[in-house]
């Protein structure tokens, strides 16, 4: 089994879920730190090209498109509100597409979360590295 390079990105969301499942306490800090998104997706359920993109992000590039690594503005308001510059976007290559396609990984800095979108920001799924 391949261990994802960003397995450490489980972060605050995992701490919150763990506390809730084990009957532990959840502090205001833990609850506030847990990012939310429209949905969740297991790392293993991502397309292989998303794995490639996450590997490139971990390595710091080089990226296939000039726009990769640029600030994602969250104009759609779907991701949790954060200051400008918090989110960055990266292309997930779509086989057979002559353009960048619609698939992206959007990363968040402070909580080190990764979001996947297959429909050009109409919806997002938080990547779960623990399943």
C-alpha positions as CSV (number, residue, x, y, z in Angstrom):
1,X,0.0,0.0,0.0
2,X,1.3,3.4,-0.9
3,X,1.4,5.9,2.0
4,X,0.4,9.3,0.7
5,X,3.2,11.9,1.1
6,X,0.9,14.3,2.8
7,X,-0.6,12.0,5.4
8,X,0.3,14.5,8.0
9,X,-2.4,16.7,6.6
10,X,-5.2,15.0,8.5
11,X,-4.8,17.8,11.1
12,X,-7.5,19.5,13.1
13,X,-10.4,17.8,11.4
14,X,-9.1,14.4,12.5
15,X,-8.6,15.6,16.0
16,X,-12.2,16.8,16.2
17,X,-13.6,13.5,14.8
18,X,-11.4,11.5,17.1
19,X,-12.6,13.5,20.1
20,X,-16.3,13.1,19.1
21,X,-16.0,9.4,18.5
22,X,-14.1,8.6,21.7
23,X,-16.3,10.7,23.9
24,X,-13.5,13.2,24.5
25,X,-13.9,16.9,24.9
26,X,-13.7,19.3,22.1
27,X,-12.2,22.7,22.8
28,X,-13.3,25.9,21.0
29,X,-9.9,26.0,19.5
30,X,-10.2,22.5,18.0
31,X,-13.7,23.0,16.8
32,X,-12.8,26.4,15.2
33,X,-9.8,24.9,13.5
34,X,-11.7,22.1,11.7
35,X,-12.2,23.2,8.1
36,X,-15.5,22.5,6.3
37,X,-16.3,21.8,2.7
38,X,-19.2,20.6,0.7
39,X,-18.0,17.0,1.0
40,X,-15.1,14.7,1.7
41,X,-13.2,12.3,-0.5
42,X,-10.8,9.6,0.5
43,X,-7.3,10.0,-0.9
44,X,-7.6,6.5,-2.4
45,X,-10.7,7.6,-4.3
46,X,-9.0,10.5,-6.1
47,X,-8.0,10.0,-9.7
48,X,-4.4,9.1,-10.2
49,X,-3.7,12.5,-11.8
50,X,-4.7,14.1,-8.5
51,X,-2.1,12.0,-6.7
52,X,0.4,13.2,-9.2
53,X,-0.6,16.8,-8.5
54,X,-0.4,16.3,-4.7
55,X,3.1,14.8,-5.1
56,X,4.2,17.8,-7.1
57,X,2.8,20.2,-4.5
58,X,4.8,18.3,-1.8
59,X,7.9,18.5,-3.9
60,X,7.4,22.2,-4.7
61,X,7.0,21.6,-8.4
62,X,7.8,22.0,-11.2
63,X,4.2,22.4,-12.3
64,X,2.8,21.9,-15.8
65,X,0.9,25.2,-16.0
66,X,1.9,28.7,-15.2
67,X,-1.3,29.3,-13.1
68,X,-0.4,26.4,-10.7
69,X,0.4,27.7,-7.3
70,X,-1.4,31.0,-7.8
71,X,-3.7,32.4,-5.1
72,X,-7.3,31.0,-5.2
73,X,-9.7,33.8,-4.4
74,X,-12.6,31.6,-3.2
75,X,-15.0,33.9,-5.0
76,X,-17.7,31.1,-5.0
77,X,-17.6,31.3,-1.2
78,X,-17.8,27.5,-0.9
79,X,-14.6,27.0,1.1
80,X,-14.3,28.3,4.6
81,X,-13.7,32.1,4.7
82,X,-10.0,32.9,5.0
83,X,-7.9,35.9,4.2
84,X,-6.7,36.5,0.6
85,X,-3.6,34.4,0.0
86,X,-4.6,31.5,2.2
87,X,-5.7,29.2,-0.6
88,X,-3.6,28.2,-3.7
89,X,-4.8,26.3,-6.7
90,X,-3.1,23.6,-8.8
91,X,-4.2,21.8,-12.0
92,X,-5.2,18.2,-12.0
93,X,-4.5,17.1,-15.5
94,X,-7.5,15.7,-17.4
95,X,-6.5,13.0,-19.9
96,X,-7.5,13.9,-23.4
97,X,-8.2,17.5,-22.7
98,X,-6.5,20.2,-24.8
99,X,-6.9,22.7,-22.0
100,X,-6.3,22.7,-18.2
101,X,-9.7,21.1,-17.8
102,X,-11.9,21.5,-14.8
103,X,-10.1,19.5,-12.1
104,X,-8.1,21.3,-9.4
105,X,-6.5,20.8,-6.0
106,X,-6.9,23.8,-3.8
107,X,-4.7,23.9,-0.7
108,X,-5.1,25.8,2.5
109,X,-2.0,26.9,4.4
110,X,-2.7,27.1,8.1
111,X,-4.5,23.9,8.6
112,X,-2.7,22.2,5.7
113,X,-5.9,21.0,4.1
114,X,-6.4,19.9,0.5
115,X,-9.6,20.2,-1.5
116,X,-10.4,18.5,-4.7
117,X,-12.8,19.9,-7.3
118,X,-13.7,18.0,-10.5
119,X,-16.1,20.7,-11.8
120,X,-14.1,24.0,-11.8
121,X,-15.1,25.2,-8.3
122,X,-18.8,24.4,-8.4
123,X,-18.2,21.9,-5.5
124,X,-15.3,20.8,-3.4
125,X,-14.4,17.8,-1.4
126,X,-11.9,17.8,1.5
127,X,-9.2,15.1,0.9
128,X,-9.2,12.6,3.8
129,X,-5.8,11.0,4.0
130,X,-7.0,8.6,6.8
131,X,-9.3,6.4,4.6
